[in-house]
Amino acid sequence: MWGSYCDNALEKRTPFRQAHLDGLTGQKERGVLVTLGPTKDNTQVFGIYEADDELTVRNLIESDPYWQNGIWTEYQVKEWIQAF
């Protein structure tokens, strides 16, 4: 998953950060989230999910407080084939 952050995301995310991190922790514990984090300049987010289908990933993203509160402004899900 690649996505974009809103302007001033570091400030705007504060009220939603703990709920966001708690949700990611649960996804990681269930084995569906491999990794997720911002680019160094905090303009984009990148994540790798281990899911049965794209709809599962979209549901996880769209239920995240960052998506629901406009911290993430857009996203794309691309199926990835591990070649090496």
C-alpha positions as CSV (number, residue, x, y, z in Angstrom):
1,M,0.0,0.0,0.0
2,W,1.2,3.5,-0.9
3,G,-0.7,6.5,0.5
4,S,-0.4,10.2,1.1
5,Y,-0.6,12.3,4.3
6,C,-2.4,15.5,4.7
7,D,-0.5,18.8,5.2
8,N,0.7,19.2,8.8
9,A,0.1,15.5,9.5
10,L,2.5,15.3,12.4
11,E,0.3,17.9,14.3
12,K,-3.1,16.8,13.0
13,R,-2.5,13.1,13.8
14,T,-2.0,13.6,17.6
15,P,-5.6,12.9,18.7
16,F,-5.8,9.8,16.6
17,R,-2.3,8.4,17.0
18,Q,-2.8,6.0,19.9
19,A,-5.9,4.4,18.3
20,H,-4.0,4.1,15.0
21,L,-1.0,2.4,16.7
22,D,-3.3,0.1,18.7
23,G,-5.0,-1.0,15.5
24,L,-1.7,-1.6,13.7
25,T,-0.5,-3.6,16.7
26,G,-3.6,-5.8,16.5
27,Q,-3.1,-6.3,12.7
28,K,0.6,-7.2,13.3
29,E,-0.4,-9.7,16.0
30,R,-2.9,-11.4,13.7
31,G,-0.3,-11.7,11.0
32,V,-2.0,-9.5,8.4
33,L,0.3,-6.5,8.7
34,V,4.0,-7.1,7.9
35,T,5.2,-3.4,8.1
36,L,3.9,0.1,7.8
37,G,5.4,3.5,8.2
38,P,5.9,7.0,6.7
39,T,8.5,8.1,4.2
40,K,11.3,10.1,5.8
41,D,9.8,13.4,4.7
42,N,6.4,12.4,6.2
43,T,4.5,12.9,2.9
44,Q,3.6,9.3,2.1
45,V,2.9,6.0,3.9
46,F,4.0,2.6,2.8
47,G,2.7,-0.7,4.1
48,I,3.0,-4.4,3.3
49,Y,0.0,-6.6,4.2
50,E,-0.3,-10.4,4.1
51,A,-3.9,-10.8,3.1
52,D,-6.1,-13.1,1.1
53,D,-7.4,-10.3,-1.1
54,E,-7.3,-6.6,-1.9
55,L,-10.7,-6.0,-0.3
56,T,-9.3,-7.2,3.1
57,V,-6.5,-4.6,2.8
58,R,-8.9,-1.8,1.8
59,N,-11.1,-2.6,4.7
60,L,-8.2,-2.4,7.1
61,I,-7.0,0.9,5.7
62,E,-10.5,2.5,5.6
63,S,-11.2,1.4,9.2
64,D,-7.9,3.1,10.4
65,P,-8.4,6.3,12.4
66,Y,-5.8,8.0,10.1
67,W,-8.0,7.4,7.1
68,Q,-11.3,8.1,8.8
69,N,-10.0,11.5,10.1
70,G,-8.2,12.7,6.9
71,I,-4.6,12.1,8.0
72,W,-4.2,9.7,5.1
73,T,-5.7,11.5,2.1
74,E,-5.4,8.8,-0.6
75,Y,-4.1,5.3,-1.0
76,Q,-3.4,2.7,-3.6
77,V,-3.2,-1.1,-3.1
78,K,-1.0,-3.0,-5.4
79,E,-0.7,-6.7,-5.3
80,W,3.0,-7.7,-5.0
81,I,4.7,-10.8,-6.1
82,Q,7.8,-11.6,-4.1
83,A,10.3,-12.7,-6.7
84,F,13.4,-12.8,-4.6
